[in-house]
């Protein structure tokens, strides 16, 4: 499912398949068990993925953005 927040949606689209699965899982846990709204849960889940993945995730996302900008 596409995230509610457009900025979160753009960033999540840059994640690998495994990172995206982790994002979905973390967002569901935060929404259902944590009582957050879906938008809040998704934002927090994205931060979880970035924190857990370390600099490598950010570097991969930046590379994805550079590749996509060359396609425009």
Buried (B, 14 or more C-beta within 10 A) or exposed (E): EEBBBEEBEEBBEBBBEEBBEBBBEBBBBBBEEEEBEBBBBBBBBBEBBBEEBEEEBEEBBEEBEEEEEEEE
